[in-house]
Amino acid sequence: MRRCAVALFGQRARLRWLHLILGGALFMPYWLVGTVVLAFFVDSAGMFSGSLAVQLGAYAVGLPLAAVTALFPLARPMSVAVARALCGVPAEGLADGPARGRDAKARTVGWFTLHVGAGALISGASLALPPFAVSVAALPFSPALRESELGRYWGLDEPWLISAALPAGLLMLLALAATAAATGALLAHQAPRLLGPSPADRLAAAERRAAEAESRNRLARELHDSVGHALSAVTLQAGAARRVLDTGAAADLDFVKEALTAIEETTRRTVGELDWVLGLLRRGDEVEEGVGPGLDALESLVRGAGPRVALTVGGDLAPVPEALSREAYRIVQEGLTNAARHAGGTPVTVRLDARTEELEIVMENPLPERPPVARPHGGRGLRGVGERAQLFGGSAEAGPVDGLWRLAVRIPR
């Protein structure tokens, strides 16, 4: 009994009833247009007589008009928003955005027509039936109703009718609630099928998720390259300065000053880059092309990596596209980070060649006497270098060659 009461009068049933009444309100303009159309075929007295045939005729004319307006782009987003709020349909079962393609538009038309059509019938019954049902239920308690002209016309003064009036009125109200609940459940059942995502919607959602994942990956690479390089460079320079100070050699104070200057430049540059990346994370933006340091800042990067890094540039780097310049900067930065982490203190050579149709980046440093301790799950730096090169159709190779560790990257310009 309690379950039936909840099904008929619970919060979900009430919200779905409200959803149907909203559909009836949306249908009112179409119904009025239908009455205007019928005015050409029915005399003015018949139009305002309250005839059921006239009302149903206006209903029949209004439904096709509602179906046509459901083709507008805003029809599905509005229908989805209302269905999510009032029908109790899971959000993931409904599509977002305007309908794309014939199938999605046809299903939107079907949903909108069903919503306003069923809503108009339930709204009309909700307005007309309760007063009549209450009047019928009040017959045993109101002699005035039984003795009225309408009561005598319908024979409501018969004893058996008077005794059945109260349960009949309550049954009418119960039937209305059951009809509204059943109709609301029908619309909620049909919502995922009529308003659910089409293949085109699923493809667009997959592309959107892929773009978001790529944006997150690029932000992760920016943080890894920038912060990882800074920590490695600062650790290397600070360690070298400490060892010089431990020797107490006054002649090496210039080296200590140079190391501290490199630490200062590296940390200042990295704080700026970190602020930029964190700003993007706060706003939820994608990484913008052309934002961040490029090859014009390469000398500062090499200078901050220490005195044992030699840079050689072949050709003019100015014509290199801005996006490629930015990625090439990050590739060199990651290479210097790996050299500082795994072979700190050994000479590193960096060669850039922009004299052909490809930008070539080659970084070499002697292999350490003892192999570096591998991380439990491997590093992400070389993987990020490969991803950056692949973005421009290039390639990246890394590994030991003739006693040297070599990172070679070639990217079409």
N, C-alpha and C positions, 0 to 999 in steps of 0.2 A: 504493500500500500504506500509506504513511504517512498519507494523507488518510483512508483507511478506519479506521485505528487511532485517529486523533483523533476521528472521528465517533462511534466506539463507546466510547472510553475517555478522551476529552479532558475538560477541566474543565467545559465546558458540558454534555456528556453526563452527567457524574457529578452535576452540580447538578440536572439534570432527573430523573435517577434518584432522587435524594434527595427531590425534589418528589413523585414518585410514591409513594415509601415513606411520606412524610408523609400523603399522601392515604389510604394503606392504614391508617395508625394512626388517622386520623380516622374511618375506617369501622368500626373495631373495636366501638364501642358499639352501632352499628346492627346489626352482625352478631350480637352477643350478644342483642339484643332479638329478632332473627329466630330464633335458636335457642330462645328461651323460647316464642315463638309456635308454632314447630314441635313443641314438647313436647306440645301438646294433640293432635297428630295422629300422633306417632311414639312408640313405647314407649321407656322409659328406656334400655334396652340399645342401641337403635338410635341414640339421641342421642349416645352417647359411643363409638360404634364407629368413628368416623373415615370414615364412608361419604361418598363424593363426592357422592351425591345429597342427603344431609342438608346438606353444606356449601354446595352450590349453592342449595338451598332457603332456607337462612338468608341467603345473598347476595341472592336475589331478593326476600325480604321486607325486607331492610335498605335497598335502593336507594330505594324510595318514601319511606321515613322520612327518609332523607338529603335527598331533594328537598324535603320539607315544611320542614325546618329551614333550608333555604337561603333561605326567605322572610323570615327575621329580618333587621333592618337591618344588623347587623354582618357578615353573610355576605359581602357584596361587598367592603367595606374590607379584611377579613382575606384574602380570596382575592386581591385586587389586590396587597396587600403581599407575599404569598408568591410570586405569579407574577413580580413585578418582581425579587425577590431571587434566585429560583432558575431561572426559565424563560428568562431572557435576553431578555425582551420590552421594547422601548423604553418608557420611562415615559410619554411623551406619547400612546401608543396605548391606555392604560388610563384608566378613569374613576376619579374620587375621590369618596368619600362613599357613603352608602347609595343603593341603587337607587330611582329614582323612576319611577312609571308601570308599567303592566302589561308592556310590552315589555322594559324593563330588568330587572324582577323575573324574567320568564320566562327571559331570557338568563342571569341569575345562577343560577337553578335548574339550567339546562342545564349550565353550567360546573361547579358544585359536584358535581352528580351524575356528570358525566364524570370529574372529578378523583378523587373517592373511589372510584368504580366501577373505573376503570382502575388506580388506585393499589392497590386491594385485590388485583386479579389479579396485578399485577407484584410486590407485596410477598409474596404467597403463593408465587409462583414463585421469588422471590429467597431465600426461607427453605427451600423444599423441594428445589429442583433442584440447587443446588451440592453438598450432601452426597452426593446420589445420583450426580451426574456424577463427583465425585472418587472415589467407591467403584468406579464402572465403570472409570474410567481406571486405578485401582490394581490391577485384576484380574491383569494380566500379572506384577505384582511381588509379589502376596500369595497364596501357596498357601492360606492360611487362609480367605480370602474364597471361593476357588474350591471348597474342600472343605466349606464350611459348609452347613447344611441349606438355607438360602435359595439358595445357589449351585447345589446339586444340583437343587433344585426348578425353577429357571429354566434349567437345562442350561448353566450358565456354565463348565463344564469342557470344553466342545467347543473344539478347537484354533482353528477359524475365528473363534469368538466371542472367544477370548482375544487373538488378533492384532488384532481390530477394536475392542477395548475402549478402548484409549488414544485413538485418534482420535475414537471415538464420544463419550467423556466430554468431550474438548475441544470438539467440535462442539456439545454441549449447552450448555456455558458460553458459547460464542460466540453461539449462538442466543438465549440469555437476554439477553446484552448487546445484541444487535441488536434484539430485541423491545422492551427497555426504551428504547433510543435512539429507535426509531421512534415508540413511544408518547409519549415526552417531546416529540419534534418535533411530533407531532400536536397535543398540548395547547398548545404554544407557538404553533402556527399558528392555533389556534382562540381563543386568549386575546383578541386585539384584537376579534374579532367578538362574543364572548360577554361580555367584560368591558369593552369599549370604551364611550366616552361615547354616551349616547342624545341625541336632540334636546333633551330637557329639561336634560340635563347640559351640553350646549353652550350653551344659553341662559343657564343659571345661571353658567357660566364667563364668558360675555360680559358679563353684568351685573356680575359680580365685578370683571372687568378695567375696566369703565367706572367703577365706584365708586372703584377704586384710582387710575385716571387723574384723576378729578375731585378726589380728595383731594390728589394731587400738584400739580394745577393750583392748588388753593386755597392750598397751602403756598407755591408759587412766587409767587402774588399777594401773600401776606402778607410774604414776604421782599422782594419788589420794592417794595411800598408803604412798608413800614417803613424799610428801609435806604435806599431811593432818596430818600425825603422827608428823612431825617436828613442825608444827605450834601449834598443841595441846600440845606437850611436852614442847616446849619453853614457851607457855603461862602459863602452869601449874607451871613450875619451876620459872618463873619470878614473878608470883603472889605470890608464897610461900615466895620467897626471900623478896619481898616488904613488906609482912605482918610482917616478922621477923624484918626487919629494922624499921618498924613503932613502934614496941614495945620497941626498943632501948636496947634490952637485949644483952649485950656483949658476954654472954656465947653462944649465938646462931650464932655467926659470922661464926663458922665452917660450920653450915648448909647453910648459904648464899654462902660461898665459894664452897661447894659441888653443890649447885644449879647452880651457874654460870659455874662451870666446866661441868656439864651435858648439859647446854645450848650450850656451846662451842663445845662439842663432837657431839651433835645432829645436829647443823647447819653445821659443817664441813662434816659430813657423808652425809647429805642431799644434800649439794652443789655438791658433787661428783656424787651422784645418779642422780641428776637433769641434770648435764652435759652429763651423759651417755644417758639418755632418749632423751634429746634434740638433741644429736648427731644422734641418730637413726631416729628422725623425719626429720632432715635435709637431711640425706642420703636416706630416704624412705625405710630403711631396716625393716625386721621383727625382732621382739624381739628374740634374740638369747638365746637358752637354755644354762643354766650354767653360764650366765653373770649376775653379781650383787651379793649382799650379800646373804649368806646362814646361816645355823644354827651355823656355827663357829663364826659368829658375833653376836650371840644372847645375850651373856652376856653384850656386849657393848650397845645393844639396850635396855635391861632391866635397865642397870645402867643410861642411859640417860633419862629413863622414870621417875626416882625419887626414893627416898629411901623406899617408901611404896609399892614397887612391889617385890614380892617374887617369885623366880624361882626354880623349882624342876625338875630335869631331871632323868628319870629312863631308864637305859640301855645306850648303846654306840651309839652316834649320828654319829660317823665317817662313818659307812657303809651305811648311808642313801644316796640314789642316789643324784647326784648333782642337777638335775632339781627339785626333790621333796624337797631337802633342801632349795632351793631358794624360792619355793612357801610357804613352812612352815614358813620361816622367814617373808614373807609378811603377812601371816595369823596372826602371833603373833603381828606384827606391827599394823595391823588394829584393832586387839582386844584391844591393849593398847591405840590406838587413841580413840576408842569408850569409854573406861573407863575414860580417861582423859576428854573427851568432856562432857559426861553425868553424871559422878559420880566422878568429880575431887576431889582429896584429900582422897578418901577412899582406904583402902588396896586392892591390886589386887594380886591374886595368879595365877601363870602360871605353869602348869604341862605338861611336855612332857614325853611320855612313848614310848620307842622304843624297848621294850623287846619281842614283839610279831611280827606277820607278818604285823601288821598295825602300822602306826605312829599315836598316839593319842595325840591331843592337847586339853587341857581343861583350860579355863580361867574363873575366877570367881571374882566378886566384889559385895559388898553389894549394894542393890538398894537405890537410894537417897530418902530422905524424900518427896521431891516434884518431880513428874515425869518431865523429861526434856521436853522442848518446842520442839515439832515436827517441822521438816522442811516442807515447803509448798508442796514439791514434793517428800519427803522422801529422805533418804540417799542412797548412792551407796556402802558403805563399806561392809555391810553384804552380799549384792548381789555379790560383788567381791569375798568375802571369799567363797561363795557357788560355784562360777564359777571356782575358783582355785582348790577347792576340786574335782569338777566334772571332771576336766581335767585328773585326775589320777584315776578316778573311785571311788572316795570317797564321803563322805557326810558331811554336816555341819548343826548343829542345834543351835539356839540361842533363849533365852527367859528367863523369871523369873522362878526360882526353889527354893522353901523354903526360900524366902526372899533374894535370891542372883540372880544376872544376870549371866547367864552361857552361854559361847560359847564353844561348843564341836565339834571337827572336827576329823574324822577318815579317814585315807587315806591308801590304800594298798601300801606296799613297793615294 
